[in-house]
Amino acid sequence: MLIVDDNASNCRILTLQTRQWGMNPRDTQDGAKALEWLRAGKQFDLAILDLRNARHGWSHAAGEIRKLPDGTALPSCC
């Protein structure tokens, strides 16, 4: 699971919770870092992005994720 949120507390909470569910989360507060991981071939079954924080351009990052070869396989909502 990929977690992208500029709030460190949110990242920590989501990481801890998803680990308890048996997931293997990787979190960052930087949308560019998430794209770097994906472009390097790191694969995720699910991504949670805080798209409400427009100053980080994460809605742009979400669009860029969709352009990657495996990006369309990620579920999307909202």
Stockholm file with secondary structure:
# STOCKHOLM 1.0

chainA/1-78         MLIVDDNASNCRILTLQTRQWGMNPRDTQDGAKALEWLRAGKQFDLAILDLRNARHGWSHAAGEIRKLPDGTALPSCC
#=GR chainA/1-78 SS CEEECSCHHHHHHHHHHHHHTTCCCEEESCHHHHHHHHHTTCCCSCEEECTTCGGGTHHHHHHHHHHSTTGGGSCCCC
#=GC SS_cons        CEEECSCHHHHHHHHHHHHHTTCCCEEESCHHHHHHHHHTTCCCSCEEECTTCGGGTHHHHHHHHHHSTTGGGSCCCC
//
